[in-house]
Amino acid sequence: MSRALRLRAWLQQTLEYEPADLARFEIALTHRSAGGVNNERLEFLGDALLGLISAQYLFERFPDADEGTLSRLRARLVSGESLAQRAAAMELGELLALGPGELKSGGFRRESILADALEALCGALYLDGGLESARSAMLPWLEDALPAQELLGELKDPKTRLQELLQARGLPLPRYSIESVEGELHAQHFRVRCEVEPMAVCAEGEGSSRRRAEQAAAAGVLERIRFEP
C-alpha cells in the first residue's frame, strides 16, 4: 500500500477525518531531513492553533481555575513531551517521511520530531477543514492528557504551594539560603536550604539553578509537613 493510501486510511480510522486535500497531510508528516517541501511551516501554524484550542478547552472545563493554573495546564498539554506521547500513541511515527540519516538513527521515535509532526498535523487539519475540524480531532487527546479535577492543586510548583499553605495558617514565608554552589559558571550545581522557623521544619534541595534547588527544597518541606502528626 502506498504512503498516500496508508495516510488516508490512518486519518479516517484514527481521527475519523476525510481529507479534502491529502497532499497537505503528506507535507505535515514530511520532516526537513527528507528534502523538498517539509512540515516546518505547518508546524508553526499548528503550534498557534494548539495553544488556542487548548486555552479554550481549559477555560470551559475548569471555570473556577485562575489564570496561573490555566497557564500551567496549557503548558503541560502542549509541551513537547505531551505532544510526543500522544503522537506515539497514535502511531504517527510510522507515517513520517524522513531522510536516510534520521531513519537510520530512529528519528521516527524522537520526541522532538513526533511533537513537531503532531503540531503540523493540526495545521493541516485547519487548512483542510477549518478550525472546527482541527478542534474535533485534537480534543479527544486533550481530554485524555489532563489530570482529574482534584489534582489541579498539585500542578502548582512546590514554592507556590508551600507559600499558600503557610499563608493559610497565618505563618510567615519560608526562608531560603544558598548552602553551596559548585562547578563552572556554565554548569553550576546549587544546594539550597528552605526553613520554616515557626514549625521548626527545614529541608535541602539541589539543582542546576538556584530556582530548581529552591523548588526541590520547598518540596522537601512540604513532605515533612504532610507527615506531621
The 8 nearest C-alpha neighbors of each residue, nearest first, counted from 0:
[[1, 4, 5, 2, 3, 6, 8, 7],
 [2, 0, 4, 3, 5, 6, 7, 94],
 [1, 3, 5, 4, 6, 0, 94, 25],
 [4, 2, 6, 1, 5, 7, 25, 21],
 [3, 5, 7, 1, 6, 2, 8, 0],
 [6, 4, 2, 8, 3, 7, 9, 1],
 [5, 7, 9, 3, 4, 8, 2, 10],
 [6, 8, 4, 10, 9, 5, 3, 11],
 [9, 7, 11, 5, 6, 10, 12, 4],
 [10, 8, 6, 12, 7, 11, 13, 5],
 [11, 9, 14, 7, 16, 13, 8, 12],
 [10, 12, 15, 16, 8, 9, 17, 14],
 [13, 11, 9, 15, 10, 14, 8, 16],
 [12, 14, 10, 9, 15, 11, 89, 16],
 [15, 13, 10, 16, 136, 11, 12, 9],
 [16, 14, 11, 12, 13, 10, 17, 136],
 [15, 17, 11, 14, 10, 18, 12, 136],
 [16, 18, 11, 19, 10, 15, 7, 14],
 [19, 17, 20, 21, 16, 127, 7, 10],
 [18, 20, 127, 21, 17, 128, 22, 23],
 [21, 19, 22, 18, 23, 127, 24, 17],
 [20, 22, 24, 23, 18, 19, 25, 7],
 [21, 23, 25, 24, 20, 26, 3, 27],
 [24, 22, 26, 21, 25, 123, 20, 27],
 [23, 25, 27, 26, 21, 22, 123, 28],
 [24, 26, 22, 28, 27, 23, 29, 21],
 [25, 27, 29, 23, 24, 28, 38, 37],
 [28, 26, 38, 24, 119, 120, 25, 29],
 [27, 29, 95, 26, 25, 116, 96, 24],
 [30, 28, 96, 26, 37, 38, 27, 95],
 [29, 31, 32, 97, 37, 33, 96, 38],
 [30, 32, 37, 33, 34, 29, 38, 39],
 [33, 31, 98, 30, 34, 97, 101, 100],
 [34, 32, 98, 97, 31, 30, 96, 29],
 [35, 33, 32, 31, 36, 37, 98, 30],
 [34, 36, 37, 33, 31, 32, 29, 30],
 [35, 37, 34, 26, 38, 31, 29, 33],
 [38, 36, 29, 31, 30, 26, 39, 35],
 [37, 39, 27, 41, 26, 29, 40, 42],
 [38, 40, 42, 41, 37, 43, 119, 31],
 [41, 39, 43, 42, 38, 44, 37, 119],
 [40, 42, 119, 44, 122, 38, 43, 39],
 [43, 41, 119, 39, 118, 45, 40, 44],
 [44, 42, 40, 46, 41, 45, 39, 47],
 [45, 43, 41, 122, 42, 46, 47, 48],
 [44, 46, 122, 118, 48, 121, 42, 119],
 [45, 47, 49, 43, 118, 44, 48, 42],
 [48, 46, 50, 45, 44, 49, 51, 43],
 [49, 47, 45, 51, 50, 46, 52, 44],
 [48, 50, 52, 46, 51, 47, 53, 45],
 [49, 51, 47, 48, 53, 52, 54, 46],
 [50, 52, 48, 54, 49, 53, 55, 47],
 [53, 51, 49, 55, 54, 50, 48, 56],
 [52, 54, 56, 50, 55, 51, 49, 57],
 [55, 53, 51, 57, 56, 52, 50, 58],
 [56, 54, 58, 52, 57, 53, 59, 51],
 [55, 57, 53, 59, 54, 58, 60, 52],
 [58, 56, 60, 54, 59, 55, 61, 53],
 [57, 59, 55, 56, 61, 60, 54, 62],
 [58, 60, 56, 57, 61, 62, 55, 54],
 [61, 59, 57, 58, 56, 62, 55, 63],
 [60, 62, 64, 63, 59, 58, 57, 148],
 [63, 61, 64, 59, 58, 60, 57, 65],
 [64, 62, 61, 65, 58, 60, 59, 66],
 [65, 63, 61, 62, 68, 69, 66, 58],
 [64, 66, 68, 67, 69, 63, 62, 70],
 [67, 65, 69, 68, 70, 64, 71, 58],
 [66, 68, 70, 69, 65, 71, 64, 155],
 [67, 69, 71, 70, 65, 66, 64, 72],
 [68, 70, 72, 66, 71, 67, 73, 65],
 [71, 69, 67, 73, 68, 72, 66, 74],
 [72, 70, 74, 68, 73, 69, 75, 67],
 [71, 73, 69, 75, 74, 70, 68, 76],
 [72, 74, 76, 70, 75, 71, 69, 77],
 [73, 75, 71, 72, 77, 76, 78, 70],
 [76, 74, 72, 73, 78, 77, 71, 81],
 [75, 77, 73, 74, 78, 81, 72, 144],
 [76, 78, 74, 75, 82, 73, 81, 79],
 [79, 77, 81, 75, 80, 74, 76, 82],
 [78, 80, 82, 114, 81, 83, 77, 111],
 [79, 81, 83, 78, 82, 84, 110, 114],
 [82, 80, 84, 78, 83, 79, 76, 77],
 [83, 81, 114, 79, 85, 84, 80, 86],
 [82, 84, 114, 86, 113, 110, 80, 85],
 [85, 83, 87, 81, 82, 86, 80, 88],
 [84, 86, 88, 82, 87, 83, 89, 81],
 [87, 85, 83, 89, 91, 88, 84, 113],
 [86, 88, 90, 84, 89, 85, 91, 83],
 [89, 87, 85, 90, 86, 84, 91, 83],
 [88, 90, 86, 87, 91, 85, 13, 92],
 [91, 89, 87, 88, 92, 93, 86, 94],
 [92, 90, 86, 89, 93, 94, 87, 95],
 [91, 93, 107, 95, 94, 90, 108, 87],
 [92, 94, 91, 95, 90, 107, 96, 108],
 [95, 93, 92, 91, 96, 6, 28, 2],
 [96, 94, 28, 92, 93, 29, 97, 107],
 [95, 97, 29, 30, 28, 33, 94, 98],
 [98, 96, 33, 30, 32, 101, 102, 95],
 [97, 99, 33, 32, 101, 100, 102, 96],
 [100, 98, 102, 101, 103, 97, 33, 32],
 [101, 99, 103, 102, 98, 104, 32, 97],
 [102, 100, 106, 104, 103, 98, 99, 97],
 [103, 101, 99, 105, 100, 104, 106, 97],
 [102, 104, 100, 101, 105, 99, 106, 98],
 [103, 105, 101, 102, 106, 100, 99, 107],
 [106, 104, 102, 107, 103, 108, 101, 109],
 [107, 105, 101, 109, 108, 102, 104, 112],
 [106, 108, 92, 105, 109, 95, 93, 113],
 [107, 109, 106, 105, 110, 92, 113, 87],
 [110, 108, 106, 112, 111, 107, 113, 105],
 [111, 109, 83, 113, 112, 114, 108, 80],
 [110, 112, 114, 113, 109, 115, 79, 83],
 [113, 111, 115, 109, 114, 110, 116, 106],
 [112, 114, 83, 116, 110, 115, 111, 86],
 [115, 113, 83, 82, 111, 117, 116, 79],
 [116, 114, 118, 112, 117, 113, 42, 111],
 [117, 115, 119, 113, 118, 114, 28, 120],
 [118, 116, 120, 114, 119, 115, 86, 113],
 [117, 119, 45, 42, 115, 121, 120, 116],
 [120, 118, 42, 41, 27, 122, 116, 45],
 [119, 121, 117, 123, 27, 122, 118, 116],
 [120, 122, 45, 124, 118, 119, 123, 133],
 [121, 123, 45, 119, 41, 125, 44, 120],
 [122, 124, 120, 126, 125, 121, 23, 24],
 [125, 123, 133, 121, 127, 122, 126, 128],
 [124, 126, 129, 130, 122, 133, 123, 127],
 [127, 125, 123, 124, 129, 128, 122, 130],
 [126, 128, 124, 125, 123, 129, 19, 20],
 [129, 127, 132, 125, 124, 126, 130, 131],
 [130, 128, 125, 132, 131, 126, 127, 133],
 [129, 131, 125, 133, 132, 134, 128, 124],
 [130, 132, 134, 133, 129, 135, 128, 125],
 [133, 131, 135, 128, 134, 130, 129, 124],
 [132, 134, 124, 125, 130, 136, 131, 135],
 [133, 135, 131, 137, 132, 136, 138, 130],
 [136, 134, 132, 138, 133, 137, 131, 139],
 [135, 137, 133, 134, 14, 138, 132, 139],
 [136, 138, 134, 135, 139, 140, 133, 141],
 [137, 139, 141, 140, 135, 134, 136, 142],
 [140, 138, 142, 141, 137, 143, 136, 135],
 [139, 141, 143, 142, 138, 137, 144, 85],
 [142, 140, 138, 144, 139, 143, 137, 145],
 [141, 143, 140, 139, 144, 145, 138, 56],
 [144, 142, 140, 141, 145, 139, 146, 138],
 [143, 145, 141, 142, 140, 76, 146, 81],
 [146, 144, 143, 142, 147, 141, 76, 72],
 [147, 145, 150, 148, 144, 151, 149, 143],
 [146, 148, 150, 149, 145, 151, 144, 143],
 [149, 147, 150, 151, 146, 61, 152, 145],
 [148, 150, 147, 151, 152, 146, 153, 154],
 [151, 149, 153, 148, 152, 147, 146, 154],
 [152, 150, 153, 154, 148, 149, 147, 146],
 [151, 153, 154, 150, 155, 149, 160, 68],
 [152, 154, 151, 155, 150, 156, 160, 157],
 [155, 153, 152, 151, 156, 71, 150, 68],
 [156, 154, 153, 152, 160, 159, 157, 68],
 [155, 157, 159, 158, 154, 160, 214, 153],
 [158, 156, 160, 218, 159, 217, 214, 161],
 [159, 157, 161, 217, 160, 156, 214, 162],
 [158, 160, 162, 157, 156, 161, 163, 155],
 [161, 159, 157, 163, 162, 158, 164, 155],
 [162, 160, 164, 158, 159, 163, 157, 165],
 [161, 163, 159, 165, 164, 160, 158, 172],
 [164, 162, 166, 160, 161, 165, 167, 159],
 [165, 163, 161, 167, 162, 166, 160, 168],
 [166, 164, 170, 168, 162, 167, 163, 169],
 [165, 167, 169, 163, 168, 164, 170, 162],
 [166, 168, 164, 165, 169, 163, 170, 162],
 [169, 167, 165, 166, 170, 164, 163, 171],
 [168, 170, 166, 167, 165, 171, 164, 172],
 [169, 171, 165, 168, 166, 172, 197, 167],
 [172, 170, 173, 165, 169, 166, 195, 197],
 [171, 173, 162, 165, 174, 170, 195, 166],
 [174, 172, 195, 194, 193, 175, 171, 162],
 [173, 175, 194, 193, 195, 172, 176, 192],
 [176, 174, 193, 192, 173, 194, 191, 177],
 [177, 175, 192, 191, 178, 174, 193, 194],
 [176, 178, 191, 179, 190, 192, 175, 189],
 [179, 177, 191, 190, 176, 192, 180, 189],
 [178, 180, 190, 177, 189, 181, 191, 188],
 [181, 179, 189, 188, 190, 187, 182, 178],
 [180, 182, 188, 187, 179, 189, 183, 186],
 [183, 181, 187, 186, 188, 184, 180, 185],
 [184, 182, 186, 185, 187, 181, 188, 180],
 [183, 185, 186, 187, 182, 181, 188, 180],
 [184, 186, 183, 187, 182, 188, 207, 208],
 [187, 185, 183, 184, 182, 188, 207, 181],
 [186, 188, 182, 181, 183, 184, 207, 185],
 [187, 189, 207, 181, 180, 206, 182, 208],
 [190, 188, 180, 206, 205, 209, 179, 208],
 [189, 191, 205, 179, 178, 204, 212, 177],
 [192, 190, 177, 178, 204, 203, 176, 212],
 [191, 193, 203, 176, 175, 202, 216, 177],
 [194, 192, 175, 202, 201, 216, 174, 203],
 [193, 195, 201, 174, 173, 196, 200, 192],
 [196, 194, 173, 200, 198, 197, 199, 201],
 [195, 197, 199, 198, 194, 200, 173, 201],
 [198, 196, 199, 195, 170, 171, 200, 194],
 [199, 197, 200, 196, 195, 224, 201, 194],
 [200, 198, 196, 197, 195, 201, 194, 224],
 [199, 201, 195, 198, 194, 196, 220, 202],
 [202, 200, 194, 193, 220, 195, 199, 192],
 [203, 201, 216, 219, 220, 193, 192, 194],
 [202, 204, 192, 216, 191, 193, 190, 205],
 [203, 205, 216, 215, 212, 191, 190, 213],
 [206, 204, 212, 190, 189, 191, 215, 203],
 [205, 207, 212, 211, 208, 189, 188, 190],
 [206, 208, 188, 187, 189, 211, 209, 186],
 [209, 207, 211, 210, 206, 189, 212, 188],
 [208, 210, 212, 211, 189, 213, 206, 207],
 [209, 211, 213, 208, 212, 214, 206, 207],
 [212, 210, 214, 206, 208, 213, 209, 215],
 [211, 213, 205, 206, 204, 215, 209, 214],
 [214, 212, 216, 210, 211, 215, 191, 217],
 [213, 215, 211, 217, 212, 216, 157, 158],
 [214, 216, 204, 218, 212, 213, 217, 211],
 [217, 215, 204, 203, 213, 219, 218, 202],
 [216, 218, 214, 220, 219, 158, 215, 157],
 [219, 217, 215, 221, 157, 216, 220, 214],
 [218, 220, 216, 222, 217, 221, 202, 215],
 [219, 221, 217, 223, 222, 218, 202, 201],
 [222, 220, 218, 224, 219, 223, 225, 217],
 [221, 223, 225, 219, 220, 224, 218, 226],
 [224, 222, 220, 225, 221, 226, 227, 219],
 [223, 225, 221, 227, 226, 222, 220, 200],
 [226, 224, 222, 223, 227, 221, 220, 228],
 [225, 227, 224, 223, 228, 222, 221, 220],
 [226, 228, 224, 225, 223, 222, 200, 221],
 [227, 226, 225, 224, 223, 198, 222, 200]]
